Amino acid sequence: MLLLNHLWIILALPLAGAAVNGLCGKRWPKAAVNTVAIGSVSLTFLAVAELVREFLRLASTQVPWVQSYFTWMTVGELTGHQFRVDFSLQVDQLTVVMLLTVSFVGMLIHIYSAGYMAHEGGYYRFFSYMNLFMFFMLTLVLAANLIVMFVGWEGVGLCSYLLIGFWFLKKSAADAGKKAFITTRIGDMAFTVGILLAFWTFGSVAFGDMFGKAAQMAPETMDHAGVLTTLCILLFIGAIGKSAQLPLYVWLPDAMEGPTPVSALIHAATMVTAGVYMVARMNPLYSRAPIAMLLVAIVGAVTAFYSATIGLVQTDIKKVLAYSTISQLGYMFLACGVGAYAAGIFHLMTHAFFKGLLFLAAGSVIHAMGGEQDMMKMGGLRKQIPVTYATMLIATLAIAGIPGFAGFFSKDEILEAVRSGPYASLPLWLLGVAGAALTSFYMFRLVFLTFFGKPRFDAHKVHVHESPKNMTVPLMILAFLSIFGGWFAAPRLAGGVDYFERFLHPVFSAYAPAGAEAAAAPMEGAANPGLEILHALTGWPVIVAVLGLLLAWWLYIKNPQAPARLARSLHALYVLLLNKYFVDEMYLALLVRPLLWISTVLLWHGVDKGVIDGAIHGTARAARGSGEEIRLLQSGNARSYATWVVVGAVGFTVLLIGILEMAVR
């Protein structure tokens, strides 16, 4: 039970890697930096694997396994309302899934980065930031209370800022980093208030204490919103910022200014899923706050559809994937909002595989094209970079939900829960299906524009070449997982059980309110497996995915001139989508510029310089002026001094007589 009794080792390994490279890496060769950075995350994954082995041998009564190492802070001992926070870590089934996903995908991306960043400056700094991110993400996942989770929550935000703005001499990258940091702070402010409200409500921020006390509270209803609804909404606003949902999604597309491995690790596979993980972790609270759950589902469904529409017309290969990430995160929140928490986490895991692969394959394309990211300047690459093409095609089939691939199983579970689960909603299901159709279209559009047709670049200037092994091997591993990573759910189609959902069942049923057992129970297979398989293979999610593929093929392979004609005929809609609904421009006009005016004109020039500095400078000028006048009294003339002595004596005598008269009266 080495790792279960020493969970801190999993955090110490990447933190040590970040510290060593950050302090010493500048003087070391790249091979030494690689050894420390990749070695630390590889050891982290091995430690996680050993932890999982030990965890699976635990008795169910010992789960969650909680380790408290020291009392971090204690406030209010004398008032009777003590606020105590221990540095505590815990492991349960949900933690296991997240730990395996984060550590394994993180390890592959570190290996890939060694090839992708080989010729970049600041090599040691990049890997120090990457290791530091792994430390904070694992802290967030292992946390046993809201305060430790908040440390990881803020830490991944800091690392996101550092990595997005890694090329800090490039203005667009520096601006993108600041935009991400400031936008997520809006959500984090609400998250902070939510933590305070949680302590006020439960008297503790430890998950076990919170959930135990919540289980004793009566569930709220759609007609009555109480403290649980308020708490859940505040926490969800934090998730909206961190996981790039409407209306705080605007930072994620700009975050593509960072190196491609950053996009793969932070903005596809791990950090942006923190909000989904938090909502799933807080399921005992959300399951008792139906208004908050409905809000989560609506935001998720609308975001999934909305961002998919923007992805239809983008030409930057990374921007397409960015909007795809926002859309897929919407599906995860949609699942949590209808009580299908296990399905949301299942899609989180499969998404880490195929979206991480998509970003890394896009990086391989960019590497092959000498830094070019515009798909309109690519084409015909499938024969020149066959490994990249094959792996990206597999990831595209997975995200589109084509049967047999990982995304098919996870997305199908979500849409099935929205269609027929305990919290079913036809409008939300329609939005989800429409988003699935758009996803298939824009992803196959990406593949066809990038790898098919005639080359749209100067072959004499661009030497297209396949990426090195340390980049292609991670692609192949993730491609394997993009195919088979979802087969835990396959037995259900043949009358069996969804093993992934069964594994997570204890987490989502332990504190489930009465009447919610149906939502938390694992989905059983149908009595007639043949009909179940037929339904899954011919259901609307699959039909629209195939239609999206065929439409993309017809427009970009069969009739390559058709998209331009369609854009001209639907010019207004095309401009609206191309400019992302002008949301950034609206935020700039309604929020950013007014705030800049208030801070610059009113607070800086008016209050700071006019009032505060004016008062200080005015006092100084008055003192200087009075000093100049008094200085004239020091003339060196004896008569003048005698006169002032007489005047002073007379004045003092008059003052003294006045005081005596007042005393007599």
N, C-alpha and C positions, 0 to 999 in steps of 0.2 A: 504493500500500500504506500509505496514511496511517494508517488506523485500526488495521490489524494491527500496525503498528510503534508505535502509541501507544494501547494498550488502556486506559490510565489515563484517557483523556478520557471514556470511558463512565461511569466512576465519579466523575470530577470534576464533571460537570454537575449531577447531583442533589444532590451534597454541597454545591456552591456555592449551589444554590437553598435548601437547608435552612439554611445559615449566614446568607445574606442576609436571608431572612425572619425567622429566629430573632433576629437582632441588630437589624434595622431595621424589620421589618414592623409592630410595634406602633404606630409613628408614621405608617404609610402608609395610604392608602385601600385598600379591598378590591380595587379594580381593579389597583393596583400589585402587591399580594400575588398575585393571580391570574396576572399577567403573569410574575412570577418563578417561581412554582410550576409552572404549566402549561407555561410556556415552557421550563423546564429539562428536564422529562420529555419534552416534545415533541422537543427537540433530542437528548435521549438516544435516543429511538426512531429518529430520522433517522440518528444515528451508528451505531446497531445495524444499520439497513438497509444503510448503506454498508459496514459491517464484513462483513455477510453476502455482499454483492456481491463484495467482495475475497476472502473466504474461498472462495467457489465457484470462483474462478480458480486456487486453489492446487493444486499437484500433490499426489497422495495421499501421497507420501513426506514431505511437509512437515507432515502432520497427525498429532498435534495441534501447533498453532502455539503455542509457549511464549515468553513475554517475561519476563525477570527484570530488575527495576529496581534493586534494591539488596539487600545482605545485611542482613536485619532483626536477627537475633540469632545469636551464636556462643557456645557454651558447651562447656567441657571440652577446649580446645585442648591443654592440658598433660597430660591423662590418656590420650590416645590414643583416646578415645571421643567424638569431636566431634559436638555437636548443632548443626547449622547450618540456619537457615531463611532463605530469600530471599523478598522480596516479589515473588512470581511470579504471572502470570496466563496462562491458556491458552484456546485456542479449538479446539473440534472440533465434530463434527456434533451431539452432545448439547448442548453449550454454545449452539450456534446456535438450536436449538429453544427452549431455556429463555430465552435473551435476547429472542427475538422475542415469546414469550408474556408475559414479565414486563413488558417495556417498552411493548408495545402495549396490553395490558389495563390496565396502570398508568396510561398516558396517558388512556385513556377514563374511568377512574374519577376521575382528577383533574379532568377536565372536568365530569363529573357532580357532583362534590363542590362545585364553585363555585355550583351552583344549590341543592343540598341543604343546604349549610351557610351559605347567604347571610344568614340572620337569627340565627346563633349567635354567642355571644361567644367570644373566643380564636381568631378566624379565622386570624390569622397563625401562631399556635402550631400549629393543626391542620395547616396545609400545610407548616410546617417539619418536623413529625414525619413526615408522609407522604413528603416528599422524602428525609428521612433513612432511612426504611424502604427506599425504592428504592435508595439507595446501598448499604445493607448487603445487600439481596437480590441485587443485581448482583455484589457482592463475593463472596458465597457461590457464585454460579454460575460466575464467571470464575476462581475460585481454582485454582491449580496444585499446591497442597499442602494438607495437613490443617490446618495452623495458620492460613493465610489463610482457609480455609473456616470454621474455628472462629470467627474474627473476625466474619464475616458471619452465622454461625449464632447467636452470642450477640447480635449487633447487632439482628437481626430480633426476637429475644426481648425486648430492651429496648424497641424501638419498639412491639411488641405491647402491652407493659405501659403505655406512655405513651398509646397510642391507645385501648385498652380503658377506661382510667381517665380519658379526656379530660375528661368531666364529673366532675371529682374532688370536687366538693361534694356529689355524689349518692353516698350510702354504698354502694349496691349496685354502682355502677360502680367505685368505689375498691376494694371488696372483690374484685370480679371481676378487676381488674388484678393485685392481689396474688396471687390464686389462680392465675392463669395463669403469673405469674413464678415462683412457688414450685414449682408442679407440674412445669413444664418443667425446672427446675433439677435435679430428681431424675434425669431422663433425661440431662441435660447432664453430670452427675457421671460416669455410666458412659461417656459419649462421651469425656470427658477421659481417663479411664483407658484407653480404647481407643486414643487417640492415643499415649499413652505406650507401650502395648504394641506399637503399630505401629512406633515408633522402635526399641524393643528387639528386635523381630523382623527388621526390614529395614534398620536403621541409617540410615533416612531417612524423612521424611514427605512427600516429593515423589511425586506420583502416578506419574510415569514410572519412578522408581527402585523404588517399592513393587511396581508391577505387573510390571516386568521380573523382579524377584527372585521374586515369587510364581509366575510362569510356569515357573520352574525347580524349584519344589517339587512333590512328588507330591500329587495331590488326596487329601483325606481321605475317609473312607467313613462310612457310617451306623453301622458298628461301632466306629469309632475317631474320637474327637473330639480334635483337637490344638489348636495355638496359633491356627490360622486360624479354627477354629470359635469359640474364645473371643473372638478379636478381632472377628469379625463380629457376634456376639451383643452385645458391649459397644456397638458402633456402632449396632446396631439398637435397643437400649434408648434411646439418644439420639433415634433416629427416632420411637420410640413416643411419647416426650414431645412432641416438636416437631410431629408429625403426628397427635396426638390419637387414638392407638389404645389398645385395652384393655391395661393397666388405667389408663393415664394420660390418658384422654380427657376427664375431668370438667371441665377448664378451658374447653373450647371452647364448650359451650352457654352458660355464664355470660358468655363474652366478647361475647355479643350485646348486652350493656349499652353497648357502644361505639356511636358513630355508624354508620349503615348502610353508608356507603362504606368504613369500616374493615373491616366484616364481609366486604364484597365483595372488597377488595384482599388483606387479610392472611389472613383466615380462610376463603377459598374458592379464590382464584386463585393465590396465590403462597406465603406463608410456610409454611402447613401442608403444602405439597407438598415442602418442603425435605428431609424425611426420605425421601420416595420418590426424589428426585433423588440423594441421597447413596447410597442402596442401589444405584441403577442405576449411579452413577459407580464404585462399589466392586465392580462385577460380576466383575472378575478374582479377587477374594478370595472372594466369595460362591459363585461357580461351583465353587470347590474346597472348599467347606464345606457338604456336603449337609444336615447336621443344622441348621445356621443357616438354610439356604434353606427347609427344612421348617417351622421355627419362624416365619419370615416369612410363609409361605403360610397357616399355621394362624391366626396372629394376624389377618392380613388378612381371611380368610374369616369367622372368628367375629365380628370387629368389624363387617364389612359386614352380616351378618345381625342381630346383637345391636342395633346402633344403629338399624337400620331398624324393628325392632319398637317401639322407643320413639317413633319418629316417627309411628306410627299414630294416637296419641291426643293429641298436643300441640296446643294451640290458639293459641299465640303464633306468628305467621307466621315470625318470624326463628328461633325455636327449632326449628321443623320443618326449616328449611333447614340449621340447625347440625347436627342429627343426620343429615341427608342428606349433609352434607359428610364427617362421620366415616365414614359407610357407603361413600361413593365412594372415599375414601382407602384403605379396606380392600380394595376391588377392585384398586387400583394395587399395593398390597403383595402381594396374591394373585398378580398377574401376575408380579411380580419373584420371588416365592417359587417359582414353577414354571419360572423361567428365561425367561419371555416379557418381557424387559426393555423391548423396543421397544413392546410392547402396553401396558405400564404407563405409559410416557412418552406414548404416543398418547392414553391416557385422561386423563392429567394435562393435556394440551393442550386436548382437547375439553371437559374439566371446567372449565377456566379460562373457556372461552367461555360455556357454559350455566349454570354455577353463579354466575359473576360476574353474568350477566344476571338470574338468579333473585333474587339479593340486591338488585341495583339496581332491579329491578321491584318487589320488596317495599318498598324504600325509597320508590318512587314511590307505592305504595298507602298507605303510612304518611303520606307527605306530603299525599296527597289526603284522608286521613281525619283530618287534624289531629293526628297523633301516635299514633293508635290502632293497636295491634299484635295485638289479640285477634280472630281470624278469626270467632269466634262473634258479634261485634258488627259484622260487615261484611255482605256479600251484595249481589247485584244491581248490581255496579259496572261490568260490562263495557261498558255503553252510555255511562257517564259518563266513563270513562277508557279509551277504546278502544285507544290506542297501548300503554299499559301492559298491558292485557289481552292484546292480540295477541302482544306480545313475550314475556310470561310464559307464554302457552300454547305458543309455539314452544320455549322453554327446557324446559318440562315434557315435551313430546313428545321432546325430545332426551335428557333424563336418564332417561326411561322406556325408552329404547331402541327407539322406534318406527322402522321402516325408513324410510330416506331422511334421517334426521336424524343429527347428528354422533355422538351417544352410541350410536347403533345400531352403528356400525362399530367404535368402540373397545371397547365392552363385549362385543360379539360375539367380537372377537379374544381377549379375556381368557378368556371362558368356553370358547371353542374350544380354547385352549391348555391349560386346566385339564382339559378332557374328553379330549383326544386327543394332547396334546404329550408330549415325552420324560419329563416329570415328572407325568404325568396322575394325578388322584386323584378317584375317584367321590364320596367324602364331601364334599370341598371343592367339587366342581362342584355338588352338590346344595345346599350352603349358598349358593353364588353365585346359583344360579337362584332359590332361595327369596327371597334378598335382592332380586333383580330384581323379583320379583312384588310384594313389599312396597313397594319404591320407587315403582313405577307407581301402586299404590293410594294411598299417602299424598300423593304429589305431585298426583294428580288430585283427591283430597279437598281439598287446599289450593286448587286452582283453582275447584272447585265451591262451596266455602264462601265464597270471597272474591268471585267474580264472578257467580255464578248465584243463583237463588232470589229471594226477597223481601228488601229491605233490612232489616237487623236493627239499625238505628241511627236516631237522631232526625234526620230530614232538616232540621229547623228549626235544630238546633244544629251540624250538621256540613255545611259547604259543600264538597261533593266537586268537585274540579277536576283537570284534567289538568296534569301537571308542565310546567315551561317547556322550551324547546327544548334548552338545554344539559344537560337531564336525559334527554329523550326521544331525542335523536340518538344518544348512546352506546348506548341500549337497542336502537335499530334496527340499529346496526352489529354489536353482539354477537348479535342475532337472526339476522342474515345468516350470521355465522360459526357459530352453533349449528346452522344447516341444512347449510352447505357445508363447514364446517371439518373434517369427517371423510371427505370424498370422495377423499382421497389413497389410501384403501384400497379404494375402489369397483372399480377395474379387476380386482382379484383375483377378484371374483365372476363376472367375465366371461372368466375364463381368463388374466388378466394378472397383474401383480405389484403387491403393496402398496408403493407408492412411498415412503410414510413409513418403513416398516420397512427398505426397501432403503437409504434415506438414512442411517439410524442403524446399519446393519449393520457398518460398519468399527469402530465403538466397541465393540460387543458381541462381535465375533469376533477382534479383534486379539490378545487374551490368553486366548481360550477354551481350556480344557483339552481334551485329546484325548477324542473321544467326545461332546463337547458341541456339535459343529458343527451338528447337526440343530436344536438349540434356538435357535442364533444365526442360522441361515439365514433369509432372507426367505421368507414363506409364498407359495408359488406357487398360481396358480389351478388349478381342476380341469380335467381333460381334457374334461369335458362342462360348459360354462358354464351351460347351462340348468338342469341338475340342481343345480349349486352355488348358483345364485340361488334356486331353489325351496327348497333346504335352508335357506339363510339366512333366507328370508322366512317359513318355516313351522317353524323350529327352536323348541326349548323357550324360549329367551330371549324370542323375539317372542310366543309363545303366552302366556306368563305375564304379559308386559307388557300385552297386550290384555285378558287376564282381569282384571288389576288395574284397568285403566281402566273396564271394564264393571261391576265390583263397586262401584267408587267412584261411578259414575253411578247404579247401582241404589239405593245407600244414601243418597246425598246429593241426588239430583235426583228420581228416581222415587218413592222412599219416604223422605222426609226425617225421618220420625219413627222409622224403624228403628234408626238408630245409638243413640238413647237407650234403646230397648228392649234392644238387644244389650248395651249397657254394664251395664244392670241385671241381665240374665241371666248375664253373665260378670263379675260385680262384682269378685271377687277378682283376676282377671287384669287387669281394667281399672284397678283401683287400683294394682296392681303396675307396670303400664306407665306410668300417669300420674305415678307417683312415681319413675320411672326406676330401677326395681328397688331403690330405697332405697340405692343405692351411696354417695351423698353422706353419708347418715346413718350408714352403716357406717364410712366413712372418718372421719367426725367422732368416732364412738364409739371406734373401735379405734386410730386414729392421732393425730388432731388433739388431742382432749382429753387423752389420756395424755401427749403431748409437751408440751402447755401445762402440765399438772400438774408434770411433771418440771422444766420450765424455770422455772415460777413458784414452786412450793412447795420443791422440792428444791434447784435450782441458785440461784435468786434469794434466797428467804428463808433456806434452809439454808446453802448454801455461801457465796454472796456476802455476804449480810447477817450470817449467823450466824458463819461462820468467818473470812472475810477482813476484813469490816468490824469483826467482834468483836475480832479480834486487833489491828487498828489502833487502834480506840477503847479497848481494854483497855490497850494500851501507853501511850496518851495519858493515860488516867485514872491509871495507876500513876505515870507521871512527874509528873503534876499533884499526886497525893497525897504522893509523896515530897518534892516541892518545898515543899508546905505544911508538912510536918514540919520540914524543914531550915531553912525560913524562921524558925521559932521560935527557932533558935539565935541569930539576930541580934536580941538583946534590948536592946542598948545598956548593959548592966550590966558594969562593969569587972571585978568579982569573978568573974562568970560567964566572961568571956573568959579571965581568968588560970587559972581552974580547967581550962578546955578546953585551954589551952596545956600545963599540967602533964600532963593525961591524954594528950595527943598525944605529948608528949616521952617519957613512960613507955612508951607503946605502941610507939613507934618504937624505943626502946632494947631492949625485949624482943624485937622482931622482928629487930633487928640481931644481938643475942647468939645467937638461934636460928640464924641464917644462918651465923654464924662457927663454931658448934659442928658444924653439918652439914659445913662445909668441912673442919674438922680431921679428922673421922671419915673 
